[in-house]
Amino acid sequence: MILQERIEILDLLGLEIKNVLNNPVSHDFPGYKKIYESNPWFTEEFVKFSLTEWSKNLNLDTISSWLSKYQIPDKDVDKTLGIIMAGNIPLVGLHDLICGFICGIKLKIKISSKDKYLTEWIIERINIKISNSIDRIVIVKDFLSDFDSIIATGSNNTNRYFDYYFSDYPRLLRKNRNSVAILDAKETVEDLENLSDDIFVYFGLGCRNVSKIYVPQSYDFNILANAVKKYEYLKNHVKFGNNLEYQYAILSMNSVLHVNYENLLMVENKNFFAPIGIVNFEYYNEIKQVNDYLKMKSNELQCIVSNIQEIEGAITFGNTQHPLLSDYSDKIDTIEFILKI
């Protein structure tokens, strides 16, 4: 294949995703019920959300604009990239797959069991369109071997294992990251409702979900109460609801002060990471102190959300789950990594 053919295949994939959103029995789609039964965190609502975002990105104009700054080989490359995917949110590993495919490199992919059906379906749809080869994208069931470089995503503990095991290979290893928001009490109702999207979409399981909020001293948490009601129904989801009840019990037994929104618990805590059902908060006195601290901790953060102009690199409320193709995980350019192989 030449580069233009690869781009056109991804464009066709985007069209097929749109068709599935309109008619979920088309294109051999596994179905929302099967996906949910395999992983109850993958509800129809959030699977559709993920598919909708990919359908927006996978079109000729968007892909061509994204790739315009790179010198990508026109013909396929006889090198192999191994990809070990996470499974925390629907199609979380698709961006790595697309980057490898568009660069013309062979792919060996270890799929997470949590995202088995969606990712297998995507790979099948791409492979069907490759006319001259059946081994450009291969799903590895067991041990990943015979590759030239590796991209692997996992927890901080898994990352240490990856770093040791793949030490002889060019590698792009990703570990836990979190996202934060900084408020100044001047946010509109719409801002806060958009913030609730940043918190609750995918149940907060993604690295782009806001897990900590910085607020000014004497912040009135009642302001947030109405905004988070947008996702009040999530407490009825069996897994999210159980996590929420468990965290509430732990906080109560340990007499930890918290704000209870019924579908979300706010706890004063300096950590970026928060368990499911909890968002940490921290008071601040000066924006500069927050800005300086976040710059120092940039390798632990994925997104910073704020309307405050002084906050460097911030995105607006409600946009954490709408990444562009050029928004790379851990802010490491995946295309550039692959092109160096």
N, C-alpha and C positions, 0 to 999 in steps of 0.2 A: 504493500500500500504506500501511496504517497501521502504527504501531510494533509492535502486538501480532502482526500478520501476519509482520513481519520476524523477530520472536522465534520464532514458531512454525516458520518456514522453517528457522532454525538448529537448532531442536529436532529437526525431521525429518532434517536433515543428520546430526546426531549419531546418530540411530537407524540411518540408512543406513550410516554408518561402522561401527557395531557389527555390522550384518548382513554387511558386507564382511569384517570380521575373522573371522567364523564361516564365511563362504562367499565367497571372493575372486572368484568368477565372477559375482556378483550386481551389479546397478546399473551395468553397463557399466564396471566397474573395470578399469583397463588391465593389471593383473596384476603381480606382484612381479618376474617374469622380465624383462618389458619395461622396467620402471623400473630394474632393476639393469643391464641392458644399456646403457641410456642414460647411467647414472651409477653406476659400480661402488662408489662410496662409499655408495650407497643400498641396503644389503643388506635382505633380507626382514626380518631381526631388527629393524633400526632403523626401517624403514618401519612395521612393525607397532607398534613402541614409540610412534612419533609419532601414528599413528592411534588407538591406545588412549588416549593422553593427551587428544586432541581429543574422543574419544567421551565421556570423563568430564566435560569442560567444557561441551559443547554439549547442554544440557538446559534445560527451562523454568525450573526452580528456580534453577540456577546462573546462568543468563543474567539472569534478573529481579533476583536479588540484586546482581549486578555493576552493573546499570544503575540501581539504585534511587537513587543519589546524583546522577544527572544529570537535566537538563531536556532531554530529546531530543525533537525535533519529531515530532509524531504522523504527519504526512504527509510524503511524499517531498519532497526539496529540489531545486530546479532549479539546482544547482551541480555542478561536476565536480572530483573529486579524482584526480590522477594518482598511481600507485604504481609505483615501480621496486623490484622484489623481489631479494633475494639468493638464493643457491641452495646455501648451505653445508650445511644439514641439511634433511631432509624437511619440507615445508610451513612453512618458516621465515617466509614472508610472509603466512601465513593470518591472523594476528592483525590486521594492518593492514587486510586485506580485510574481515574481520568488523566491525571498528570502523567502517569506511566504510559498509558495508552497513546496519548497525544504525542509523546516523545518517540513513539515507535519502538519502544523496548519491549522484550518479552516479559510477561508477568506470571509469577507464581504466588498465589494468594491463599493465605490461611485465614478463613472466615471465622468470626466469633459465632459460637453456637447461639448466642442471643439475637443475632441478626442474620440467621442462616437463609431464610426464604427470600427476603427482599434482595439481599446481595447476590444470591445465586440467580435470581430472576434477571437482575441488571446484567450480570456477566453473560447469561444466556442470550439476552437481547443483542448485546454487542457482538458476541461470537457468531450469531446467525448472519450478521451483516458482513463478516470478513470472508471474502470469497476465495482467497488464495492460500489460506492457512487455517488450521484448526488448533494450533498450539500457541497462539499469541497470548492468550489468557487462560491459565490453568488453575483450577481450584485444587489445593493440596489438602487431603483429608487428614494425614498424620504428620510425619516429620518433614519439615521444610529444609530442602537441601539443593545443591547445584544451582547457585545463583551468584551474581557478581557484586550485588549490593543489596542493602536491606532497609526497609522502613518499618518500624515496629512501634505500636502504641499500646501502652499499658499503665498500670499503677506505678507509683514510685518504687515499690519493692520489685515489681516485675522489670522495671527499667534497669535496675542494677544487675539483674540476671541477664537481660538482653545485652547490656554493655560488656559484660564478661564473655558471654557466649559468642557474640558477633564481633569480638575485638579485632579480628583479622580482616574485616570487610569494611568498605565505605558504608556508613550507617547514619540514618536519621532516626533518632530515638525520641519518642515523646512520652512524657509522664504527666502526672496530675497538674492541672492548672485550674484557676478559678477566676471569676469575674466579679467586679465590685461596682457600686454606684456611689456617687457623692451628691448629697442633697444640700440645699441652702435654705429650705423652707419657702422658696419663691416659686416652686413648681406648680404648674396648673393641674387641674383635675385630669386633663388628658395626659400630661406628662406622667402622672402617677399610675394611671391605668396602663399606659405603655410600659412603665416599669414593671407592672405585674406580669406582663408578657415575658419580659426578660427573666423574671423569677420562675414562673410556673410552666412555660412551654416545655414539653418533654419531662414534666414533673420535677424540673430542676436538676436533671441528671447529666446535663452537658457541661463542658468546660466554659461555654459561652453564657451559661445561666448565672445570674447575679446571686451570689451566696453571702455577700456582705455589703452593708450600707453604712456609709459615714454620714453622720448628721450633726448639725450645730448643737451646742449646749441648749438645754431646755426645749428640745424639739418636741412638738406635739404629735405623738404617734396616732392620735385619733384621725389625723389627716389622711393617713394611709388606709384606715379601716374600710372606707367605701371602695377604694381602688381595688383592694385584693378580693372583694366580694365577687369580682368578675370570674374568679376561679373557685368560688365557694363549693361548687359541685365536685371538685376533685377529692374532697374528704370522703366521698362515697365510694371512691375507687378502692378496692380491697387492699392492695399493697400500699398505696399512698396513705390510706386511712389507718392501717395498722402501724405504719412507721410514725405517723403523727401521734397516735395514742401512746405508743411506746416512748417517744421523746418527751411527751407531756408528763408521763408517769415518772420518768427519770428526773426531770426538772423539779417536779413537785416533791418527790421523796428527798431530794437534796436541797430543798428550799432555795432554788435558784430563781432570782427575780427574772420575769420575762413578760413580754406582751403577747397575749393570746388573741389571735384573730379568728379562731375556730378552724380555719384551714391553713394557718401559718403561725409559727411561733417565732418571736423576735427575742434574741438573747444577746446581752452585752458580752462581747467576746472579741479579742484582738485577732483571732485566726481568720484567714480567708476561707478556709474550708468549713462547711457546716453540713451536718447530717440532713437527710431527706426530711422535709417538713419544717426545717429551721432556716432562718436567715440571721446571721450575726449582725450586730451593729456596734458602732464605736462613735463616741462623741469627739468633736474636734473644736479647737479654738481658732486656728488660723488655716486657711486654705493652703498656704505655702508649706506648712508642715505635712499636710496630707500629700501634696504633690511631690515633695522631696522623698517621702517614705515610699510612695508607689513607684517612683523611678528607681529607687534602691532595690525594690522587690519585683522589678519588671519580669524577671525570669520565672515568677510564680503566677503571673497574671495573663489572662487571655484578652479580656475586654475591660475597659473602664467606661462607665456610663455617667454622663453628667451634662448639664447645661452651663456649668460654670466655666467661663472662658479661660481662667487661669489653669485649669486642669489639662495637662498636655496629653494629646492623643485620645481624648475622650470622644465617644460617639453618642448620638442623641438617644433618648429613651425609646425603647421599643424596637431597636434595630440589632440587638445582639444575635437574634436567630434569623437574620436575613443577610448572611455573609455573601460577598461577591466571590467570584472565582479567584480573584487576586488577594483575598483575605486568607492567608496561610496560617495553619495551626502553628502555635508557638512562634509566629512571626518569622518562620524560616521558609524561604522560597523553595518549594518542593521541585519546581521545574529546574531551577538552577542546580539543585543537588543532583537531579537525574542527568542533566546535560554534562556534568563533570565526570560521569562514569566512563 
